[in-house]
Amino acid sequence: MRKLIFVLCLFTTFIAESKPIPTTVLYQPPAIAQIQFAPIEGHLSALVTENGQQYLALIDIESKQYRLLTKFERYDQLEEYVWISGNAIYINMHRKNKNYKILLELSNLDGKIKTKNYSLPKNGYLVSTLNSEPNLLLYAQKKDKGETGNQLYKISIKQLIEKDFKQSIIIESKLKDVIYFAHDDTSNMLFAVTYQAENNTISVKHRNLEQQEWNDIYQINDANQTFQPISFIDNKTLAVLSNEQTDKVALYKFDIHTQKLTDIIFEHPKYDLVYATPNNSTGKIESVSYFEHGVLKRHHLEKVHFDETVNTSISSKFPSKNYNIITTSTDRKKLVVFVFSSSDPGSFYLLDNEDKRFSLLTEISPELSKYDFNTTEAFVAESELGINIEGYLTLPTTSTANRTLIVIPHGGPIGVRDYSGYFNEETQFFTSRGYAVLRVNFRGSLGYGKKFMESGKGEFGKSIEKDITAAVNHVNKTHQFKNKCVMGASYGGYSSMMLAIMHPNEYQCVIGAYGVYDLPLLFNSYNFNMSDDAKKSIEEIVGLENSELLNYSPVYLAKYINSPVLLIAGKDDLIASIEHSLRMEYVLKHFNANVETLFYDETGHGHISTKWRRHELAYIADYIQRQLNHEQKPKRTPLDPVDEQLLAKDIAMIADGFNFDNRAPSNIDKALEYYLKADKMLHTRSANNAGYLLLRKGDLILEESKHNQNPISDAIPPNAQKYIADAIKFYKKAANKNDVNSHTSLGHIYREGRYAARDLEQSLHHYSTAAKLGSNAEVFIQMAKIYCLYYESNRDVEKCTQLLSLKNIKSDSENKPFNAVNNKTRNTQREALVQIFTEGKFDSSELKLLQEMVANEFKYKHHEFEIDDIEFGLAEHSKRHWRWDIINSPERLSRTKNVDLALIYEIDFLHASRSDKTALFATWTHISPNGYRKNIARHLLYGNDKGQWSSKVSVGGPNEWPGKVEATLVDLNGKVLVKKSIQLF
């Protein structure tokens, strides 16, 4: 049993501080989400996060203790879960872009809850539970291939588990083009949404579950029209939200028979309604909601009712906060309320509606409790005569203010908006670093009526940017900023660039992410004929496709940009293709502008992954700091070591993105730059990684000199010496802080004698220390090589074989035991055996110890055999026969960029049976024209005398790998069986 986290109670003496918030703390899964009242008395259910892992859990309301029901994997995303009975839960989830439906069955055995998962058909979905018929469900399935739409079944839980739809009752199969079914259990009303592609019409129909005839509720084919059904007022009338007859979205009565809007129930004079709350018993609307100055407001239509009394209780308890009612118990006596504000990430409270008592469940992000957040203030500015726009300004605390304003236009631009009442992670990230943040709901933004939204269409680079500038000017009247930066994504990226063009002296840096910068390119980004509808859709938002668009395209106005520019893009972006950013980069460089790029692989129109959102934001913060020459860095109280390490982790994360093979571009120099920054913040792993990259840089120089020297010298070139010396310095620095990897790397360096004088005692010391600190078992393999190969006069093969054996060491597990064995360790063991058998010189007793170790570890023994049918050379893989074949093609060898080479042969046992196995060792060596030899691969091969044996490597072509490649094959007696080479030029 676990207990929910009560941060407010645990940190009673803690006072939040104004200090930079790390991305790893700011962007993380919520501690709790998707809360429901469970059908088990006295319990809630929720998605909880524990040590970064997400679970579905059952929570005891009184004790706040919870039990884990099921675990979600790393890439799982829970879309919804529904209690379909007291012991069964329907789960709808995504895993790596694939949808899965699961039924989770619960049983109580000896006071312990046991669960069992059943996979459900992927092409179906739960429509409703039937309260009047327990254990029966409404479940929809896609129709058979060749037919469009869905059909609906009444099915038992047992039948659903068994996927037995034949024994279920078909409720609806004749209605065409159904894209979604829904059911209201109170009225027993069934709804169907259909879509007719030929006329682009969505229809909503309804009927009683027990009847057959469908009745039309409404049809809509205007994408700009809002029509949102709320509830049945009576059998003939719906309450709906619509803007068909008004500028603002208002609450109407809708006559189902005439298909007409009739009376207006409520209309706000300034704002669109976003929701209406019905009374499920009477059908009357209790309240409506809208955003006023970016804060959600409720207007009550009935004087005394449940909704009003509950809202009064919450508002009285939390007068300066916003809130959402998350879930309500069946008897309406208890509620879960989420309370939040622009300066509060939010907390979940349980409200007992009878005695009006609130009890804290947990904060949504307990780790954020020690940080101070800043309040967003709304204002109204006049852009043009009669046109007022709302802006939201968030200022840092006075002690951290650095007199820099970041202007962030939102995306869209049509039908999107910003808010002031919600906690905005990006805003708080920047204000915690001393920046002021401005967001603007310019013309085209949602929530202010049709006229305001329509007025933003075709206004790229025109009235929209006028509105943003009006907001900036309004803020300038009351606040003095030394620097300004503008940044945005999607349309915000375009707008940022245009604002820098229109006001070249206003902004000191520009960040455009996933933006469109060449408006005509929108009409032919992907080299295919655009449909008339698609073209019309783009022209409605951007403007007519003509030469005038060039006047509002940043690509053709780049010469006016005076500010440094950072371009961020996704290479798989289907909305703003990367060609926009490539063109923008090209013209900026043409005009000698200061431009940086960050183009992500496997990324579309922004990041889905939290990891890469963190990377992007951390890089942007560093970019702004660099462009403003650190002048904006505020003076603040020194951070405690824990906070300093969290910020250092952000910097190291930037470096990791450039260092490892992932979505950010590989760049050894950038990675090293950020590791060195993090090292200055005493980040131990960064010191190790800096050592690794410095050694790589030195090794590249050393390798090049070895290939070009004639005769070959052991001397290290001076330009490589500095990198190598610095690398060893950083390794030692990290090792002094007990970094396992640094000790292992120093063990390699002092054993090999390539970068520093060979010192086997030092090497063993570092390997042994790494083992004591919890390294995996690889260090034992590395020490074994010392005793077998490097101690020339004091060779100890017995100790070598003891260290080589991994059989009695525990495998890696979730508990990650010290010196664990994993796949990497096993590969290291195999490579070490190849090196030992091919390079070592052993007497018969030593060889016997090694052979016994191989037999004990792998069950491979030495058997007498003959080797024949030896082939060697350029190879290709035959998919038909699933084998490698040698091809004699000198021409192909000379022109191929990458070369596959193979040594192929067969063996025939002289005495052993087919069930016996033996092992052979293959090494591949590249020999430069000057005779410099470098190992490129070591393979442990095993098997019987049935079928083809082969060892294969891939190398660069003749221009990249001049010289020749040599393959050597050795048996368990250390005898060389084959030695072949091929010239690569």
Order of alpha helices (4+ residues) and beta strands (2+ residues): beta-alpha-alpha-beta-beta-beta-beta-beta-beta-beta-beta-beta-beta-beta-alpha-beta-beta-beta-beta-beta-beta-beta-beta-beta-beta-beta-beta-alpha-beta-beta-beta-beta-beta-beta-beta-alpha-beta-alpha-alpha-beta-alpha-beta-alpha-beta-alpha-beta-alpha-alpha-alpha-alpha-alpha-alpha-alpha-alpha-alpha-alpha-alpha-beta-beta-alpha-beta-beta-beta-beta-beta-beta
